[in-house]
Amino acid sequence: MRIIGERSQRPIRRNWPVYAATTAAVTATAVVGGRAVDADSAWYRSLAKPPWQPPAWAFGAVWTPLYASIAWASGRALVKAQGRERRTLVASLGVNLTLNTAWNWFFFRSRSPVAGAAGTVLLDLSNADLIRRTAHADQAAAAALLPYAAWCAFATALNIDIARRNRTKDH
């Protein structure tokens, strides 16, 4: 008698490499992206920002659990996905993490709120694709990605507002 459901679960001892890989990929995303951020630079401090921008400490407080949820959800979906579904999910995750990292470089290193806004819009589209593909493999994993997508949509609105307020500061 099977109680597990449609897809059989792989034993935990065989799943850990998948979770380790997604954790490593997400950690690399955070580290490489974080290297570009300089919220203390004179350029960033000089930008006009909307009054609804969260305080600086909130970004780290939000991103830490979001990155953990991306690693967990991606690992869970990859464990369940097979064949072509798994390959396209890996590609979607790779594009997503690349865009996640790139935003920091577009905005902070290029000192371009406009490039940052373009990057966040691309990341939002990538989030939709990642969630759609993840949902095919596992609904719970897809649901775990929703706060990430919501935060990125908020970041897009924030970035667009900053770009609008600082049209002449884009270098």
Backbone as JSON, one array per atom type, in Angstrom:
{
  "sequence": "MRIIGERSQRPIRRNWPVYAATTAAVTATAVVGGRAVDADSAWYRSLAKPPWQPPAWAFGAVWTPLYASIAWASGRALVKAQGRERRTLVASLGVNLTLNTAWNWFFFRSRSPVAGAAGTVLLDLSNADLIRRTAHADQAAAAALLPYAAWCAFATALNIDIARRNRTKDH",
  "N": [[0.84, -1.18, 0.0], [0.61, 2.15, -0.92], [1.19, 5.31, 0.41], [2.24, 7.67, -0.22], [1.66, 9.14, -2.63], [1.17, 10.47, -5.99], [3.75, 10.69, -7.29], [6.57, 8.84, -6.5], [8.59, 9.23, -3.6], [12.01, 10.04, -3.49], [14.58, 8.43, -1.65], [15.79, 10.15, 1.25], [18.59, 10.24, 1.54], [19.48, 10.25, -1.06], [18.53, 12.62, -2.01], [19.86, 14.79, -0.91], [22.14, 15.78, -2.41], [20.92, 17.3, -4.44], [19.57, 19.33, -3.06], [21.82, 20.45, -1.87], [23.12, 21.43, -4.13], [21.26, 23.36, -5.09], [21.26, 25.06, -2.92], [23.93, 25.9, -2.92], [24.0, 27.24, -5.4], [22.17, 29.32, -4.97], [23.4, 30.59, -2.82], [25.77, 31.44, -4.04], [24.64, 33.26, -5.81], [23.69, 35.21, -4.01], [26.11, 36.05, -2.85], [27.73, 36.94, -5.05], [26.04, 38.86, -6.17], [25.77, 40.53, -3.95], [28.32, 41.62, -3.77], [28.33, 43.71, -5.54], [26.77, 45.65, -4.43], [26.61, 48.82, -2.97], [25.47, 50.5, -0.75], [26.24, 52.59, 0.79], [27.54, 54.38, -0.75], [28.38, 57.62, -2.08], [27.02, 58.24, -4.4], [24.67, 56.56, -4.31], [23.52, 57.42, -1.9], [22.89, 60.0, -2.65], [20.72, 59.75, -4.31], [17.31, 60.48, -4.99], [14.74, 59.1, -3.15], [11.7, 57.25, -2.75], [9.26, 57.93, -0.16], [8.2, 55.59, 0.81], [10.11, 53.65, 0.69], [11.67, 50.86, 2.16], [13.59, 50.69, 5.27], [17.2, 50.45, 5.28], [18.15, 48.15, 6.68], [16.07, 46.36, 6.36], [16.25, 45.09, 3.91], [18.27, 43.06, 4.0], [17.09, 41.52, 6.0], [14.82, 40.61, 4.72], [15.77, 39.38, 2.35], [17.32, 37.19, 3.21], [15.58, 35.0, 4.26], [14.12, 34.73, 1.88], [16.03, 33.86, -0.01], [16.62, 31.39, 1.18], [14.16, 30.12, 0.83], [14.04, 29.96, -1.94], [16.16, 28.19, -2.49], [15.26, 25.87, -1.13], [12.7, 25.39, -2.36], [13.43, 25.1, -5.05], [15.14, 22.9, -4.9], [13.32, 20.95, -3.96], [11.47, 20.83, -6.1], [13.17, 20.03, -8.18], [13.94, 17.51, -7.3], [11.6, 16.13, -7.69], [11.0, 16.5, -10.39], [11.56, 15.18, -13.69], [13.54, 14.11, -16.51], [12.97, 15.99, -19.45], [11.42, 17.99, -18.23], [12.82, 18.43, -15.87], [15.29, 19.37, -16.88], [14.51, 21.78, -18.16], [13.57, 23.13, -15.96], [15.91, 23.44, -14.45], [17.29, 25.14, -16.23], [15.59, 27.37, -16.21], [15.8, 28.13, -13.52], [18.54, 28.76, -13.47], [18.64, 30.98, -15.24], [17.01, 32.7, -13.78], [18.45, 33.06, -11.34], [20.73, 34.24, -12.36], [19.7, 36.66, -13.38], [18.82, 37.71, -10.97], [21.23, 38.18, -9.62], [22.37, 39.94, -11.47], [20.86, 42.29, -11.32], [21.86, 43.82, -9.16], [24.34, 44.57, -10.15], [23.61, 45.98, -12.44], [22.2, 48.15, -11.3], [23.73, 49.22, -9.01], [26.59, 48.98, -9.62], [26.72, 49.89, -12.26], [25.61, 52.23, -11.77], [23.01, 52.95, -12.47], [19.78, 53.56, -12.32], [17.85, 53.2, -14.3], [18.78, 51.01, -15.85], [18.74, 49.18, -13.79], [15.95, 49.09, -13.32], [15.08, 47.94, -15.73], [16.33, 45.48, -15.43], [14.94, 44.47, -13.18], [12.38, 44.16, -14.18], [12.82, 42.16, -16.07], [13.6, 40.15, -14.28], [11.18, 39.79, -12.89], [9.61, 38.67, -14.95], [11.06, 36.34, -15.33], [10.67, 35.18, -12.82], [7.94, 34.53, -12.95], [8.03, 32.58, -14.95], [9.7, 30.67, -13.68], [8.13, 29.96, -11.46], [5.89, 28.9, -12.75], [7.02, 26.66, -14.06], [8.01, 25.3, -11.85], [5.63, 24.69, -10.52], [4.59, 22.7, -12.13], [6.09, 20.53, -11.37], [5.87, 20.49, -8.56], [3.49, 21.64, -6.41], [3.61, 22.75, -3.8], [6.24, 23.64, -3.66], [6.17, 25.59, -5.65], [4.39, 27.39, -4.45], [5.96, 28.22, -2.33], [7.68, 29.92, -3.61], [6.27, 32.2, -4.11], [6.37, 34.44, -2.23], [8.93, 35.43, -2.85], [8.59, 36.24, -5.54], [6.68, 38.22, -5.08], [8.13, 40.05, -3.5], [10.09, 40.8, -5.33], [8.47, 42.02, -7.26], [7.61, 44.21, -5.78], [10.13, 45.39, -5.46], [10.62, 46.07, -8.1], [8.7, 48.08, -8.54], [9.67, 49.95, -6.69], [12.25, 50.42, -7.73], [11.62, 51.47, -10.27], [10.33, 53.82, -9.48], [12.47, 55.15, -8.22], [14.16, 55.45, -10.45], [12.56, 57.16, -11.98], [12.48, 59.44, -10.34], [15.1, 60.25, -10.47], [16.13, 60.9, -13.02], [18.2, 62.39, -14.19], [20.46, 61.49, -12.88], [21.35, 59.11, -13.8], [24.05, 57.34, -14.83]],
  "CA": [[0.0, 0.0, 0.0], [1.37, 3.4, -1.01], [0.54, 6.46, 1.01], [3.02, 8.83, -0.63], [1.0, 9.95, -3.65], [1.41, 10.19, -7.4], [5.17, 10.45, -7.58], [7.24, 8.28, -5.33], [9.64, 10.06, -3.02], [13.34, 9.44, -3.46], [15.08, 8.42, -0.27], [16.45, 11.39, 1.65], [20.04, 10.18, 1.33], [19.75, 10.55, -2.47], [18.05, 13.97, -2.31], [20.7, 15.85, -0.37], [22.97, 16.49, -3.4], [20.1, 18.27, -5.18], [19.4, 20.47, -2.15], [23.13, 21.08, -1.71], [23.39, 22.18, -5.36], [20.43, 24.56, -5.15], [21.75, 25.95, -1.86], [25.19, 26.49, -3.4], [23.69, 28.19, -6.47], [21.53, 30.49, -4.38], [24.42, 31.26, -2.03], [26.63, 32.14, -5.0], [23.86, 34.4, -6.28], [23.7, 36.23, -2.95], [27.47, 36.57, -2.66], [28.17, 37.7, -6.23], [25.19, 40.04, -6.24], [26.1, 41.4, -2.83], [29.59, 42.31, -4.02], [28.08, 44.92, -6.34], [25.97, 46.62, -3.66], [27.3, 49.81, -2.13], [24.4, 51.4, -0.3], [26.86, 53.72, 1.49], [28.25, 55.26, -1.7], [27.85, 58.98, -2.23], [26.04, 58.2, -5.5], [23.4, 55.99, -3.85], [22.94, 58.31, -0.88], [22.39, 61.22, -3.29], [19.5, 59.49, -5.08], [15.99, 60.75, -4.4], [14.04, 57.84, -2.96], [10.33, 57.48, -2.29], [9.1, 57.8, 1.29], [7.78, 54.23, 1.14], [11.24, 52.71, 0.63], [11.99, 50.3, 3.48], [14.92, 51.04, 5.79], [18.29, 49.63, 4.73], [18.24, 46.86, 7.38], [14.99, 45.46, 5.95], [16.61, 44.32, 2.73], [18.92, 41.82, 4.45], [16.12, 40.74, 6.77], [13.88, 40.0, 3.78], [16.43, 38.51, 1.38], [17.83, 35.94, 3.8], [14.6, 33.91, 4.14], [13.74, 34.51, 0.49], [17.04, 32.99, -0.63], [16.43, 30.04, 1.72], [12.98, 29.52, 0.2], [14.4, 29.63, -3.33], [16.99, 26.97, -2.45], [14.41, 24.74, -0.74], [11.68, 25.13, -3.37], [14.09, 24.59, -6.26], [15.57, 21.54, -4.61], [12.15, 20.07, -3.89], [10.93, 20.65, -7.45], [14.13, 19.26, -8.98], [13.87, 16.11, -6.86], [10.39, 15.52, -8.25], [10.97, 16.61, -11.85], [12.38, 14.2, -14.4], [13.71, 14.28, -17.95], [12.92, 17.33, -20.04], [10.87, 18.9, -17.22], [13.92, 18.76, -14.96], [16.27, 20.18, -17.6], [13.98, 23.13, -18.36], [13.51, 23.75, -14.64], [17.29, 23.85, -14.15], [17.58, 26.3, -17.07], [14.8, 28.49, -15.7], [16.43, 28.54, -12.26], [19.8, 29.4, -13.81], [18.34, 32.32, -15.77], [16.48, 33.5, -12.68], [19.51, 33.43, -10.41], [21.6, 35.18, -13.08], [19.03, 37.97, -13.37], [18.81, 38.17, -9.58], [22.56, 38.73, -9.39], [22.65, 41.03, -12.42], [20.22, 43.55, -10.92], [22.79, 44.58, -8.32], [25.39, 45.12, -11.02], [22.97, 47.0, -13.28], [21.82, 49.32, -10.52], [24.79, 49.8, -8.19], [27.89, 49.11, -10.29], [26.55, 50.75, -13.43], [25.0, 53.47, -11.27], [21.94, 53.2, -13.42], [18.44, 53.14, -11.92], [17.1, 52.75, -15.48], [19.22, 49.63, -16.12], [18.19, 48.37, -12.69], [14.52, 48.89, -13.56], [14.96, 46.95, -16.8], [16.71, 44.2, -14.84], [13.89, 43.94, -12.29], [11.27, 43.7, -15.01], [13.23, 40.84, -16.59], [13.55, 39.21, -13.16], [9.76, 39.48, -12.66], [9.19, 37.72, -15.99], [11.73, 35.08, -15.02], [9.98, 34.6, -11.66], [6.7, 33.92, -13.43], [8.41, 31.35, -15.64], [10.2, 29.71, -12.69], [6.99, 29.47, -10.67], [5.08, 28.03, -13.63], [7.72, 25.38, -14.25], [8.08, 24.64, -10.55], [4.29, 24.19, -10.23], [4.4, 21.43, -12.85], [6.76, 19.48, -10.61], [5.44, 20.44, -7.17], [2.68, 22.82, -6.05], [4.11, 23.35, -2.56], [7.47, 24.36, -4.0], [5.76, 26.81, -6.37], [3.8, 28.3, -3.46], [7.06, 28.77, -1.54], [8.35, 30.96, -4.4], [5.4, 33.37, -4.26], [6.9, 35.63, -1.53], [10.07, 35.92, -3.64], [8.03, 36.98, -6.67], [6.02, 39.42, -4.55], [9.16, 41.01, -3.1], [10.71, 41.31, -6.56], [7.52, 42.96, -7.87], [7.75, 45.42, -4.97], [11.43, 45.99, -5.81], [10.46, 46.68, -9.41], [7.99, 49.35, -8.34], [10.6, 50.84, -6.0], [13.31, 50.77, -8.66], [11.05, 52.36, -11.3], [10.11, 55.11, -8.84], [13.79, 55.77, -8.05], [14.6, 55.85, -11.79], [11.75, 58.32, -12.37], [12.88, 60.59, -9.52], [16.52, 60.56, -10.67], [16.42, 60.77, -14.46], [19.48, 63.02, -14.55], [21.57, 60.88, -12.15], [21.71, 57.85, -14.44], [25.37, 57.51, -15.47]],
  "C": [[0.89, 1.24, 0.0], [0.55, 4.53, -0.43], [1.15, 7.75, 0.47], [2.32, 9.68, -1.69], [1.42, 9.57, -5.05], [2.85, 9.84, -7.7], [5.83, 9.9, -6.33], [8.36, 9.21, -4.88], [10.96, 9.32, -3.12], [13.81, 9.41, -2.02], [15.89, 9.68, 0.03], [17.94, 11.35, 1.34], [20.41, 10.44, -0.13], [19.3, 11.96, -2.85], [19.03, 15.05, -1.9], [21.6, 16.51, -1.42], [22.19, 17.54, -4.19], [19.92, 19.52, -4.32], [20.73, 21.19, -1.93], [23.46, 21.93, -2.94], [22.55, 23.45, -5.43], [20.86, 25.56, -4.07], [23.03, 26.63, -2.3], [24.92, 27.53, -4.49], [23.07, 29.47, -5.92], [22.54, 31.28, -3.53], [25.37, 32.04, -2.94], [25.93, 33.38, -5.55], [23.92, 35.54, -5.27], [25.07, 36.87, -2.8], [27.9, 37.44, -3.84], [27.32, 38.97, -6.39], [25.53, 41.04, -5.15], [27.39, 42.17, -3.02], [29.4, 43.62, -4.79], [27.41, 46.02, -5.52], [26.87, 47.53, -2.84], [26.27, 50.86, -1.74], [24.94, 52.6, 0.47], [27.58, 54.66, 0.54], [27.59, 56.63, -1.76], [26.78, 59.0, -3.33], [24.7, 57.7, -5.0], [22.73, 56.9, -2.82], [22.35, 59.57, -1.51], [21.09, 61.01, -4.08], [18.26, 59.9, -4.3], [15.24, 59.42, -4.34], [12.64, 58.12, -2.43], [10.22, 57.28, -0.77], [8.7, 56.39, 1.73], [8.89, 53.19, 0.98], [11.52, 52.18, 2.03], [13.36, 50.76, 3.97], [15.96, 50.04, 5.29], [18.35, 48.24, 5.38], [17.2, 45.86, 6.89], [15.38, 44.59, 4.76], [17.3, 43.0, 3.09], [17.96, 40.92, 5.2], [15.13, 40.03, 5.85], [14.59, 39.0, 2.88], [16.92, 37.2, 1.97], [16.79, 34.82, 3.74], [14.13, 33.68, 2.7], [14.74, 33.61, -0.23], [16.9, 31.55, -0.12], [15.23, 29.36, 1.06], [13.24, 29.16, -1.26], [15.19, 28.32, -3.37], [16.13, 25.75, -2.14], [13.42, 24.38, -1.84], [12.29, 24.56, -4.65], [14.56, 23.16, -6.06], [14.4, 20.56, -4.62], [11.59, 19.79, -5.29], [11.87, 19.8, -8.31], [14.15, 17.78, -8.58], [12.69, 15.41, -7.53], [10.34, 15.53, -9.77], [11.89, 15.56, -12.48], [12.49, 14.59, -15.87], [13.72, 15.73, -18.4], [12.41, 18.36, -19.03], [11.97, 19.35, -16.26], [14.94, 19.67, -15.64], [15.76, 21.61, -17.79], [13.85, 23.86, -17.02], [14.89, 24.23, -14.2], [17.65, 25.11, -14.95], [16.84, 27.54, -16.56], [15.38, 29.02, -14.4], [17.74, 29.27, -12.54], [19.61, 30.81, -14.35], [17.88, 33.22, -14.63], [17.58, 33.96, -11.73], [20.5, 34.41, -11.07], [20.99, 36.57, -13.09], [18.98, 38.56, -11.96], [20.14, 38.83, -9.25], [22.79, 39.98, -10.23], [22.03, 42.35, -11.98], [21.17, 44.41, -10.1], [23.86, 45.26, -9.15], [24.81, 46.21, -11.92], [22.75, 48.29, -12.49], [23.03, 49.98, -9.85], [26.1, 50.0, -8.94], [27.82, 49.98, -11.53], [26.01, 52.12, -13.03], [23.88, 53.91, -12.19], [20.6, 52.68, -12.9], [17.61, 52.64, -13.11], [17.49, 51.32, -15.84], [18.71, 48.7, -15.03], [16.71, 48.08, -12.89], [14.29, 47.85, -14.66], [15.29, 45.56, -16.26], [15.62, 43.62, -13.95], [12.68, 43.47, -13.09], [11.59, 42.33, -15.6], [13.18, 39.78, -15.49], [12.1, 38.83, -12.85], [9.24, 38.47, -13.69], [9.8, 36.35, -15.73], [11.08, 34.39, -13.81], [8.7, 33.9, -12.08], [6.99, 32.59, -14.13], [8.87, 30.27, -14.65], [9.05, 29.13, -11.87], [6.12, 28.54, -11.5], [5.74, 26.66, -13.8], [7.8, 24.59, -12.94], [6.72, 24.01, -10.21], [4.0, 22.87, -10.95], [5.0, 20.27, -12.06], [6.19, 19.35, -9.2], [4.74, 21.74, -6.78], [3.19, 23.51, -4.79], [5.38, 24.15, -2.81], [7.13, 25.66, -4.73], [5.18, 27.83, -5.4], [4.89, 28.96, -2.62], [7.81, 29.87, -2.29], [7.52, 32.24, -4.52], [5.89, 34.59, -3.46], [8.1, 36.25, -2.26], [9.56, 36.76, -4.81], [7.37, 38.27, -6.21], [7.05, 40.48, -4.16], [9.84, 41.62, -4.33], [9.78, 42.28, -7.28], [7.54, 44.29, -7.1], [9.05, 46.15, -5.32], [11.37, 46.64, -7.18], [9.77, 48.03, -9.29], [8.91, 50.38, -7.69], [11.68, 51.34, -6.97], [12.81, 51.73, -9.75], [10.82, 53.75, -10.71], [11.44, 55.86, -8.65], [14.31, 56.26, -9.41], [13.86, 57.11, -12.24], [12.2, 59.58, -11.62], [14.3, 61.08, -9.84], [16.95, 60.46, -12.12], [17.78, 61.34, -14.82], [20.68, 62.38, -13.86], [22.01, 59.56, -12.74], [23.01, 58.05, -15.21], [25.59, 56.45, -16.5]]
}
